[in-house]
Amino acid sequence: MKTPRATLLVAAAAAVTLFLSACSAGASDPGEGQNDSMAIAFTAEPVNLDFTSTSGVAIPEALMENVYESLVRVDEQGKIQPALAQEWDVSDDRRTYTFTLRDGVTFSNGAELTSEDVKYSYERVQNEWQNPLKSKMDIVEEITTPDDSTVEITLAKPSNMWLFNLTTLVGAVFDTAGTDDLANQAIGTGPYAVDSFTRGQSIDFVARDGYWGEQPAVANVEFKYFKDAVSAANALKSGEIDVVSNLQAPELASEFQNDDYQIVSGTTNGEVVLSMNNAEGIFADRTAREAVMYAIDRQAVLDTAWAGYGELIGSMVPPTDPYYEDLTQVWPYDPEKAKSLVDEAGISGEEFAFTVPNLPYAKAISEIVSSQLEAVGLKARIETQEFPAVWLDKTFTKHEYDMSVINHAEPRDLLTVFSSDYYTGYDDTKIKELAEKADTGTEEEYISGMKDIARTITEDAAADFLFLFPNLVVAKADVSGIPANRVSDAFRIADLSWA
């Protein structure tokens, strides 16, 4: 349910929360050269350009649909659309997909796209990727290339999820000769090429003359990375940037409620998760996790840490997914019950590590959450970690944490996040059979089965789902093409233009 303030924001077209895409050539007034460039502000910066080995949304946010493309893509309404494949057929047994590639597609290095590039890319996901999302391609049994423009992909079993998964980063198609230095060099078929990458500061994109699709309206786009929302907001005011892709301090929104700016409001896939280490430490005990669930006043977290912008959902499923169910009442706020469970678990006053990425929303949330936990006898030791490098290394990869908080922005990532080998350490044995039946069943069985899985994870107190992150973009008034909803990994820049 939307909070009154969030509703007011949408109605008034006036609110912002993350960092918005910012465009500009450095000039605040429209003039000569402005149509050629645009600058966009972001919060989470890429540690490198290689999402095959590095987790997190920052890299695909910058590169997917801008530099790299898949056979298919998802539109703003969540519908699957053609991309590098102009069409596809599915066999009667739902196991074999035959894709017909578009003619005249080239990579940014000049190489022509062929079916061998697709085969190479998808087999590489299975055999060489280190990103845990590689599991989305496990179901692929065989890839054949009858000719240069045809790819036949056979699955081990029917799958309701696989084609959608192909719209994400695992579907990216690489040149067979273009993967030697992915951390620093991105060679793709998209409308833009990376002109330069300055770690911690910016990525400069330049439009490709040989792009197979419609030529982008803006020739040069810069993604600029800011550590705090105030800096990003000031950069927008000064004309250094043109768009803030997600304003990380909602209280700043009122400063842009005038004719010089626009505020675009929509939804995202981003579930803000208060994660707990299910595998080891204090929260390996379910009773301890249940105490946390009762201790958190999620509406207060939303109102205090994020000015009421966002939506309470109660699970790892956003309302834009077909299997969404409102589970906000499974764990109602009940501090007395929480205190009782803390005593039952024998953990009153026991200190635990609360690792927090140095992102504005995470730091704001950690303060109120730790206060609510302290009120019921739980003592959080907040450890702020640089994001992405330190948090991804220590919390995500090495699992050196008890509690953390992060916005999981990848689409339909329920089964990825809650598995035994992911950083949550969730025992997924009870949901594996449910997932198998849902994925191979009818569309109705898929939706019903995924609802069962989402409810099971919530009822297991596997994590606390604080709220759904909103998409609130602030931009100069004459920027066009800003999408209201963010339902994929990508921040698509080819649609942007100057009015």
C-alpha positions as a Python dict, from the first residue, in 0.01 Angstrom:
ca = {
    (1, 'M'): (0, 0, 0),
    (2, 'K'): (131, 345, -82),
    (3, 'T'): (184, 588, 200),
    (4, 'P'): (-18, 911, 191),
    (5, 'R'): (294, 1111, 119),
    (6, 'A'): (394, 887, -168),
    (7, 'T'): (44, 919, -309),
    (8, 'L'): (68, 1294, -281),
    (9, 'L'): (399, 1286, -463),
    (10, 'V'): (254, 1094, -755),
    (11, 'A'): (-54, 1312, -769),
    (12, 'A'): (147, 1631, -754),
    (13, 'A'): (419, 1496, -977),
    (14, 'A'): (661, 1614, -713),
    (15, 'A'): (893, 1377, -535),
    (16, 'V'): (1227, 1216, -569),
    (17, 'T'): (1424, 944, -395),
    (18, 'L'): (1724, 793, -561),
    (19, 'F'): (1967, 949, -798),
    (20, 'L'): (1824, 1065, -1122),
    (21, 'S'): (1971, 1036, -1458),
    (22, 'A'): (2140, 1360, -1524),
    (23, 'C'): (2212, 1505, -1859),
    (24, 'S'): (2428, 1794, -1954),
    (25, 'A'): (2726, 1933, -2126),
    (26, 'G'): (2785, 2151, -1824),
    (27, 'A'): (2560, 2433, -1944),
    (28, 'S'): (2245, 2505, -1747),
    (29, 'D'): (2072, 2696, -2025),
    (30, 'P'): (1967, 2533, -2352),
    (31, 'G'): (2202, 2636, -2625),
    (32, 'E'): (2445, 2531, -2890),
    (33, 'G'): (2588, 2185, -2820),
    (34, 'Q'): (2338, 2090, -2552),
    (35, 'N'): (2154, 1850, -2778),
    (36, 'D'): (2478, 1660, -2826),
    (37, 'S'): (2536, 1573, -2461),
    (38, 'M'): (2366, 1477, -2136),
    (39, 'A'): (2494, 1396, -1785),
    (40, 'I'): (2316, 1163, -1542),
    (41, 'A'): (2381, 1121, -1169),
    (42, 'F'): (2391, 781, -1000),
    (43, 'T'): (2464, 655, -651),
    (44, 'A'): (2614, 306, -669),
    (45, 'E'): (2923, 309, -887),
    (46, 'P'): (3063, 12, -1080),
    (47, 'V'): (3385, -130, -940),
    (48, 'N'): (3469, -238, -1297),
    (49, 'L'): (3283, -309, -1624),
    (50, 'D'): (3260, -688, -1586),
    (51, 'F'): (2924, -815, -1461),
    (52, 'T'): (3023, -1171, -1552),
    (53, 'S'): (3251, -1181, -1246),
    (54, 'T'): (3121, -894, -1032),
    (55, 'S'): (2780, -887, -864),
    (56, 'G'): (2555, -589, -803),
    (57, 'V'): (2326, -377, -1016),
    (58, 'A'): (2565, -89, -1090),
    (59, 'I'): (2737, -251, -1389),
    (60, 'P'): (2429, -384, -1576),
    (61, 'E'): (2251, -59, -1491),
    (62, 'A'): (2511, 122, -1697),
    (63, 'L'): (2583, -132, -1969),
    (64, 'M'): (2272, -341, -2042),
    (65, 'E'): (2068, -209, -2336),
    (66, 'N'): (2323, 71, -2375),
    (67, 'V'): (2632, -131, -2468),
    (68, 'Y'): (2526, -494, -2436),
    (69, 'E'): (2202, -640, -2571),
    (70, 'S'): (2024, -974, -2541),
    (71, 'L'): (1809, -1165, -2786),
    (72, 'V'): (1506, -1020, -2609),
    (73, 'R'): (1434, -729, -2375),
    (74, 'V'): (1162, -629, -2131),
    (75, 'D'): (966, -307, -2179),
    (76, 'E'): (846, -63, -1914),
    (77, 'Q'): (529, -266, -1862),
    (78, 'G'): (728, -584, -1798),
    (79, 'K'): (647, -741, -2137),
    (80, 'I'): (908, -933, -2335),
    (81, 'Q'): (998, -771, -2669),
    (82, 'P'): (1235, -858, -2958),
    (83, 'A'): (1591, -726, -2940),
    (84, 'L'): (1879, -895, -3126),
    (85, 'A'): (1630, -1166, -3222),
    (86, 'Q'): (1364, -1033, -3456),
    (87, 'E'): (1143, -1334, -3384),
    (88, 'W'): (1141, -1673, -3214),
    (89, 'D'): (943, -1996, -3207),
    (90, 'V'): (889, -2241, -2923),
    (91, 'S'): (850, -2615, -2979),
    (92, 'D'): (535, -2799, -2876),
    (93, 'D'): (711, -2956, -2579),
    (94, 'R'): (822, -2604, -2469),
    (95, 'R'): (1186, -2706, -2456),
    (96, 'T'): (1338, -2572, -2779),
    (97, 'Y'): (1352, -2202, -2869),
    (98, 'T'): (1447, -2109, -3226),
    (99, 'F'): (1565, -1748, -3256),
    (100, 'T'): (1609, -1564, -3585),
    (101, 'L'): (1870, -1289, -3556),
    (102, 'R'): (1833, -945, -3710),
    (103, 'D'): (2033, -866, -4023),
    (104, 'G'): (2309, -609, -4023),
    (105, 'V'): (2395, -611, -3653),
    (106, 'T'): (2755, -530, -3567),
    (107, 'F'): (2956, -499, -3247),
    (108, 'S'): (3130, -177, -3152),
    (109, 'N'): (3459, -325, -3276),
    (110, 'G'): (3309, -371, -3623),
    (111, 'A'): (3259, -749, -3605),
    (112, 'E'): (2929, -884, -3741),
    (113, 'L'): (2688, -1056, -3505),
    (114, 'T'): (2634, -1425, -3588),
    (115, 'S'): (2469, -1716, -3416),
    (116, 'E'): (2814, -1831, -3300),
    (117, 'D'): (2841, -1521, -3082),
    (118, 'V'): (2517, -1616, -2908),
    (119, 'K'): (2628, -1975, -2857),
    (120, 'Y'): (2966, -1860, -2725),
    (121, 'S'): (2810, -1607, -2489),
    (122, 'Y'): (2555, -1839, -2333),
    (123, 'E'): (2791, -2133, -2297),
    (124, 'R'): (3034, -1895, -2133),
    (125, 'V'): (2770, -1807, -1873),
    (126, 'Q'): (2751, -2173, -1778),
    (127, 'N'): (3124, -2246, -1786),
    (128, 'E'): (3313, -1929, -1698),
    (129, 'W'): (3094, -1673, -1524),
    (130, 'Q'): (3151, -1611, -1153),
    (131, 'N'): (2844, -1395, -1093),
    (132, 'P'): (2593, -1609, -897),
    (133, 'L'): (2319, -1505, -1141),
    (134, 'K'): (2482, -1748, -1386),
    (135, 'S'): (2247, -2011, -1241),
    (136, 'K'): (1969, -1865, -1455),
    (137, 'M'): (2133, -2036, -1752),
    (138, 'D'): (2178, -2377, -1585),
    (139, 'I'): (1863, -2508, -1750),
    (140, 'V'): (2013, -2480, -2101),
    (141, 'E'): (2099, -2827, -2230),
    (142, 'E'): (2219, -2758, -2584),
    (143, 'I'): (2280, -2467, -2820),
    (144, 'T'): (2306, -2525, -3194),
    (145, 'T'): (2363, -2287, -3485),
    (146, 'P'): (2204, -2419, -3809),
    (147, 'D'): (2324, -2105, -3988),
    (148, 'D'): (2466, -1761, -3911),
    (149, 'S'): (2126, -1609, -3838),
    (150, 'T'): (1959, -1896, -3650),
    (151, 'V'): (2010, -2011, -3291),
    (152, 'E'): (1836, -2314, -3144),
    (153, 'I'): (1845, -2337, -2766),
    (154, 'T'): (1716, -2653, -2602),
    (155, 'L'): (1630, -2659, -2234),
    (156, 'A'): (1656, -2961, -2008),
    (157, 'K'): (1288, -2911, -1923),
    (158, 'P'): (1013, -2657, -1992),
    (159, 'S'): (1061, -2330, -1807),
    (160, 'N'): (828, -2042, -1738),
    (161, 'M'): (1117, -1829, -1614),
    (162, 'W'): (1389, -1878, -1871),
    (163, 'L'): (1283, -1640, -2148),
    (164, 'F'): (1235, -1361, -1896),
    (165, 'N'): (1574, -1443, -1745),
    (166, 'L'): (1717, -1392, -2093),
    (167, 'T'): (1617, -1024, -2071),
    (168, 'T'): (1862, -979, -1783),
    (169, 'L'): (2240, -959, -1783),
    (170, 'V'): (2282, -1336, -1837),
    (171, 'G'): (2133, -1284, -2184),
    (172, 'A'): (2401, -1034, -2290),
    (173, 'V'): (2562, -1129, -2621),
    (174, 'F'): (2938, -1081, -2652),
    (175, 'D'): (3169, -1092, -2952),
    (176, 'T'): (3363, -1418, -2952),
    (177, 'A'): (3681, -1212, -2965),
    (178, 'G'): (3566, -943, -2723),
    (179, 'T'): (3594, -1091, -2373),
    (180, 'D'): (3967, -1069, -2301),
    (181, 'D'): (3945, -762, -2076),
    (182, 'L'): (3582, -722, -1970),
    (183, 'A'): (3674, -528, -1655),
    (184, 'N'): (3800, -238, -1864),
    (185, 'Q'): (3663, -286, -2215),
    (186, 'A'): (3298, -339, -2309),
    (187, 'I'): (3232, -450, -2668),
    (188, 'G'): (2864, -486, -2748),
    (189, 'T'): (2594, -443, -3011),
    (190, 'G'): (2409, -164, -2831),
    (191, 'P'): (2342, 195, -2937),
    (192, 'Y'): (2638, 327, -2737),
    (193, 'A'): (3003, 240, -2684),
    (194, 'V'): (3205, 319, -2372),
    (195, 'D'): (3437, 607, -2458),
    (196, 'S'): (3607, 623, -2117),
    (197, 'F'): (3568, 480, -1767),
    (198, 'T'): (3712, 656, -1463),
    (199, 'R'): (3674, 436, -1158),
    (200, 'G'): (3471, 605, -888),
    (201, 'Q'): (3384, 905, -1102),
    (202, 'S'): (3221, 851, -1439),
    (203, 'I'): (3148, 651, -1752),
    (204, 'D'): (3137, 835, -2085),
    (205, 'F'): (2921, 686, -2360),
    (206, 'V'): (2929, 780, -2727),
    (207, 'A'): (2652, 695, -2974),
    (208, 'R'): (2746, 441, -3242),
    (209, 'D'): (2700, 538, -3606),
    (210, 'G'): (2664, 173, -3709),
    (211, 'Y'): (2392, 79, -3464),
    (212, 'W'): (2128, -152, -3615),
    (213, 'G'): (1835, 28, -3454),
    (214, 'E'): (1719, 387, -3435),
    (215, 'Q'): (2005, 630, -3381),
    (216, 'P'): (2004, 780, -3028),
    (217, 'A'): (1905, 1145, -3006),
    (218, 'V'): (2190, 1231, -2767),
    (219, 'A'): (2538, 1165, -2902),
    (220, 'N'): (2735, 1180, -2576),
    (221, 'V'): (2604, 1067, -2238),
    (222, 'E'): (2798, 1075, -1913),
    (223, 'F'): (2711, 874, -1602),
    (224, 'K'): (2851, 1062, -1301),
    (225, 'Y'): (2874, 899, -958),
    (226, 'F'): (2807, 1087, -636),
    (227, 'K'): (2856, 960, -281),
    (228, 'D'): (2576, 1171, -134),
    (229, 'A'): (2243, 1310, -245),
    (230, 'V'): (2323, 1671, -159),
    (231, 'S'): (2615, 1673, -401),
    (232, 'A'): (2399, 1527, -676),
    (233, 'A'): (2120, 1776, -610),
    (234, 'N'): (2364, 2067, -614),
    (235, 'A'): (2513, 1938, -939),
    (236, 'L'): (2167, 1944, -1095),
    (237, 'K'): (2107, 2299, -975),
    (238, 'S'): (2442, 2419, -1106),
    (239, 'G'): (2396, 2257, -1447),
    (240, 'E'): (2679, 2008, -1402),
    (241, 'I'): (2426, 1731, -1459),
    (242, 'D'): (2086, 1715, -1623),
    (243, 'V'): (1918, 1419, -1453),
    (244, 'V'): (1933, 1254, -1112),
    (245, 'S'): (1846, 889, -1171),
    (246, 'N'): (1749, 833, -807),
    (247, 'L'): (1752, 1116, -554),
    (248, 'Q'): (1886, 956, -237),
    (249, 'A'): (1750, 1224, -2),
    (250, 'P'): (1372, 1258, -45),
    (251, 'E'): (1363, 1572, 168),
    (252, 'L'): (1541, 1751, -117),
    (253, 'A'): (1254, 1693, -358),
    (254, 'S'): (1076, 2016, -266),
    (255, 'E'): (1371, 2214, -400),
    (256, 'F'): (1286, 2100, -754),
    (257, 'Q'): (914, 2171, -754),
    (258, 'N'): (925, 2453, -1005),
    (259, 'D'): (908, 2507, -1380),
    (260, 'D'): (1280, 2451, -1431),
    (261, 'Y'): (1260, 2083, -1336),
    (262, 'Q'): (1042, 1776, -1365),
    (263, 'I'): (986, 1489, -1123),
    (264, 'V'): (900, 1150, -1273),
    (265, 'S'): (752, 898, -1032),
    (266, 'G'): (716, 525, -1080),
    (267, 'T'): (809, 186, -943),
    (268, 'T'): (1110, -45, -947),
    (269, 'N'): (1210, -407, -883),
    (270, 'G'): (1413, -294, -583),
    (271, 'E'): (1321, -472, -264),
    (272, 'V'): (1502, -311, 30),
    (273, 'V'): (1600, -618, 230),
    (274, 'L'): (1711, -633, 593),
    (275, 'S'): (1912, -950, 540),
    (276, 'M'): (2012, -1193, 812),
    (277, 'N'): (2276, -1464, 789),
    (278, 'N'): (2062, -1778, 807),
    (279, 'A'): (2361, -2013, 792),
    (280, 'E'): (2573, -1908, 1089),
    (281, 'G'): (2589, -1667, 1379),
    (282, 'I'): (2314, -1528, 1596),
    (283, 'F'): (2046, -1540, 1322),
    (284, 'A'): (2100, -1902, 1228),
    (285, 'D'): (1839, -1949, 1503),
    (286, 'R'): (1492, -1898, 1359),
    (287, 'T'): (1363, -1767, 1693),
    (288, 'A'): (1618, -1485, 1677),
    (289, 'R'): (1507, -1397, 1325),
    (290, 'E'): (1142, -1398, 1432),
    (291, 'A'): (1230, -1153, 1709),
    (292, 'V'): (1370, -917, 1447),
    (293, 'M'): (1058, -948, 1233),
    (294, 'Y'): (832, -843, 1521),
    (295, 'A'): (1072, -570, 1633),
    (296, 'I'): (1068, -370, 1310),
    (297, 'D'): (809, -99, 1252),
    (298, 'R'): (839, -90, 873),
    (299, 'Q'): (611, 209, 826),
    (300, 'A'): (827, 405, 1069),
    (301, 'V'): (1137, 295, 879),
    (302, 'L'): (983, 413, 553),
    (303, 'D'): (865, 744, 699),
    (304, 'T'): (1183, 822, 890),
    (305, 'A'): (1454, 690, 663),
    (306, 'W'): (1290, 757, 328),
    (307, 'A'): (1035, 1030, 394),
    (308, 'G'): (744, 795, 328),
    (309, 'Y'): (833, 738, -37),
    (310, 'G'): (805, 374, -134),
    (311, 'E'): (566, 88, -79),
    (312, 'L'): (532, -179, 189),
    (313, 'I'): (517, -526, 29),
    (314, 'G'): (615, -787, 292),
    (315, 'S'): (799, -1018, 52),
    (316, 'M'): (1070, -1038, -214),
    (317, 'V'): (813, -983, -492),
    (318, 'P'): (721, -640, -632),
    (319, 'P'): (362, -570, -744),
    (320, 'T'): (469, -564, -1110),
    (321, 'D'): (547, -938, -1099),
    (322, 'P'): (262, -1179, -1185),
    (323, 'Y'): (295, -1372, -859),
    (324, 'Y'): (281, -1074, -621),
    (325, 'E'): (83, -1112, -299),
    (326, 'D'): (56, -856, -19),
    (327, 'L'): (232, -1020, 278),
    (328, 'T'): (273, -712, 492),
    (329, 'Q'): (67, -858, 777),
    (330, 'V'): (257, -1185, 818),
    (331, 'W'): (490, -1020, 1071),
    (332, 'P'): (305, -728, 1234),
    (333, 'Y'): (495, -481, 1449),
    (334, 'D'): (482, -622, 1803),
    (335, 'P'): (775, -513, 2024),
    (336, 'E'): (645, -704, 2327),
    (337, 'K'): (639, -1026, 2128),
    (338, 'A'): (987, -943, 2001),
    (339, 'K'): (1117, -900, 2356),
    (340, 'S'): (969, -1235, 2454),
    (341, 'L'): (1140, -1408, 2161),
    (342, 'V'): (1471, -1240, 2241),
    (343, 'D'): (1450, -1386, 2593),
    (344, 'E'): (1344, -1725, 2456),
    (345, 'A'): (1645, -1731, 2221),
    (346, 'G'): (1876, -1627, 2505),
    (347, 'I'): (2029, -1339, 2307),
    (348, 'S'): (1931, -1033, 2512),
    (349, 'G'): (2216, -782, 2495),
    (350, 'E'): (2424, -1001, 2265),
    (351, 'E'): (2615, -787, 2015),
    (352, 'F'): (2605, -874, 1645),
    (353, 'A'): (2762, -731, 1328),
    (354, 'F'): (2531, -508, 1124),
    (355, 'T'): (2731, -439, 805),
    (356, 'V'): (2595, -138, 619),
    (357, 'P'): (2703, -25, 269),
    (358, 'N'): (2788, 344, 259),
    (359, 'L'): (2483, 428, 50),
    (360, 'P'): (2243, 701, 167),
    (361, 'Y'): (1933, 483, 199),
    (362, 'A'): (2125, 205, 379),
    (363, 'K'): (2284, 439, 632),
    (364, 'A'): (1951, 608, 706),
    (365, 'I'): (1775, 274, 749),
    (366, 'S'): (2047, 128, 973),
    (367, 'E'): (2004, 406, 1227),
    (368, 'I'): (1633, 358, 1285),
    (369, 'V'): (1648, -22, 1259),
    (370, 'S'): (1927, -47, 1517),
    (371, 'S'): (1725, 177, 1747),
    (372, 'Q'): (1415, -42, 1711),
    (373, 'L'): (1620, -356, 1774),
    (374, 'E'): (1784, -204, 2083),
    (375, 'A'): (1437, -136, 2223),
    (376, 'V'): (1369, -512, 2234),
    (377, 'G'): (1708, -615, 2372),
    (378, 'L'): (1914, -667, 2053),
    (379, 'K'): (2248, -486, 2021),
    (380, 'A'): (2359, -408, 1666),
    (381, 'R'): (2722, -312, 1606),
    (382, 'I'): (2703, -102, 1292),
    (383, 'E'): (2998, -148, 1058),
    (384, 'T'): (2988, 88, 761),
    (385, 'Q'): (3148, -63, 450),
    (386, 'E'): (3248, 98, 125),
    (387, 'F'): (3013, -2, -155),
    (388, 'P'): (3062, -182, -380),
    (389, 'A'): (3418, -305, -315),
    (390, 'V'): (3422, -382, 59),
    (391, 'W'): (3056, -478, 101),
    (392, 'L'): (3066, -715, -197),
    (393, 'D'): (3387, -872, -70),
    (394, 'K'): (3318, -915, 300),
    (395, 'T'): (2939, -933, 332),
    (396, 'F'): (2825, -1066, -4),
    (397, 'T'): (3111, -1298, -99),
    (398, 'K'): (3271, -1403, 228),
    (399, 'H'): (2946, -1392, 431),
    (400, 'E'): (3123, -1212, 718),
    (401, 'Y'): (2813, -1056, 868),
    (402, 'D'): (2510, -1118, 1087),
    (403, 'M'): (2275, -852, 948),
    (404, 'S'): (2290, -614, 654),
    (405, 'V'): (2062, -398, 441),
    (406, 'I'): (2065, -365, 64),
    (407, 'N'): (1834, -277, -222),
    (408, 'H'): (1809, -592, -436),
    (409, 'A'): (1729, -432, -770),
    (410, 'E'): (1763, -731, -1003),
    (411, 'P'): (1431, -844, -1156),
    (412, 'R'): (1263, -1164, -1035),
    (413, 'D'): (1552, -1258, -808),
    (414, 'L'): (1354, -1440, -538),
    (415, 'L'): (1508, -1783, -599),
    (416, 'T'): (1855, -1639, -649),
    (417, 'V'): (1869, -1444, -323),
    (418, 'F'): (1717, -1718, -112),
    (419, 'S'): (1938, -2015, -179),
    (420, 'S'): (2190, -2197, 36),
    (421, 'D'): (2494, -2074, -158),
    (422, 'Y'): (2392, -1707, -166),
    (423, 'Y'): (2496, -1461, 103),
    (424, 'T'): (2166, -1505, 290),
    (425, 'G'): (2252, -1872, 353),
    (426, 'Y'): (1886, -1966, 332),
    (427, 'D'): (1809, -2340, 347),
    (428, 'D'): (1625, -2375, 17),
    (429, 'T'): (1558, -2749, 39),
    (430, 'K'): (1190, -2697, 117),
    (431, 'I'): (1130, -2469, -182),
    (432, 'K'): (1334, -2649, -451),
    (433, 'E'): (1054, -2891, -535),
    (434, 'L'): (800, -2610, -538),
    (435, 'A'): (1023, -2411, -774),
    (436, 'E'): (1066, -2709, -1005),
    (437, 'K'): (691, -2766, -1033),
    (438, 'A'): (617, -2398, -1080),
    (439, 'D'): (876, -2350, -1353),
    (440, 'T'): (774, -2653, -1558),
    (441, 'G'): (398, -2625, -1506),
    (442, 'T'): (125, -2423, -1672),
    (443, 'E'): (115, -2047, -1640),
    (444, 'E'): (-143, -2081, -1364),
    (445, 'E'): (72, -2337, -1182),
    (446, 'Y'): (371, -2109, -1218),
    (447, 'I'): (197, -1814, -1058),
    (448, 'S'): (47, -2025, -780),
    (449, 'G'): (375, -2203, -709),
    (450, 'M'): (580, -1883, -695),
    (451, 'K'): (328, -1732, -454),
    (452, 'D'): (376, -2036, -230),
    (453, 'I'): (752, -1992, -243),
    (454, 'A'): (737, -1621, -160),
    (455, 'R'): (506, -1689, 133),
    (456, 'T'): (727, -1973, 260),
    (457, 'I'): (1036, -1750, 259),
    (458, 'T'): (850, -1473, 440),
    (459, 'E'): (703, -1710, 697),
    (460, 'D'): (1049, -1858, 758),
    (461, 'A'): (1165, -1511, 865),
    (462, 'A'): (1449, -1554, 617),
    (463, 'A'): (1484, -1175, 593),
    (464, 'D'): (1282, -863, 662),
    (465, 'F'): (1148, -695, 349),
    (466, 'L'): (1137, -332, 455),
    (467, 'F'): (985, -166, 147),
    (468, 'L'): (988, -144, -231),
    (469, 'F'): (1223, 125, -353),
    (470, 'P'): (1048, 391, -563),
    (471, 'N'): (1167, 527, -896),
    (472, 'L'): (1174, 901, -852),
    (473, 'V'): (1371, 1085, -1114),
    (474, 'V'): (1450, 1456, -1109),
    (475, 'A'): (1557, 1623, -1430),
    (476, 'K'): (1569, 1949, -1614),
    (477, 'A'): (1230, 2037, -1758),
    (478, 'D'): (1339, 1994, -2119),
    (479, 'V'): (1467, 1635, -2090),
    (480, 'S'): (1236, 1388, -2266),
    (481, 'G'): (1207, 1010, -2268),
    (482, 'I'): (1257, 938, -1898),
    (483, 'P'): (1088, 607, -1811),
    (484, 'A'): (854, 616, -1511),
    (485, 'N'): (915, 254, -1416),
    (486, 'R'): (1244, 68, -1373),
    (487, 'V'): (1154, -299, -1424),
    (488, 'S'): (1488, -423, -1557),
    (489, 'D'): (1855, -395, -1467),
    (490, 'A'): (1916, -129, -1731),
    (491, 'F'): (1896, 247, -1727),
    (492, 'R'): (1820, 285, -2096),
    (493, 'I'): (1964, 607, -2240),
    (494, 'A'): (1882, 566, -2610),
    (495, 'D'): (1528, 693, -2542),
    (496, 'L'): (1644, 1020, -2386),
    (497, 'S'): (1640, 1346, -2578),
    (498, 'W'): (1613, 1720, -2538),
    (499, 'A'): (1266, 1859, -2594),
}
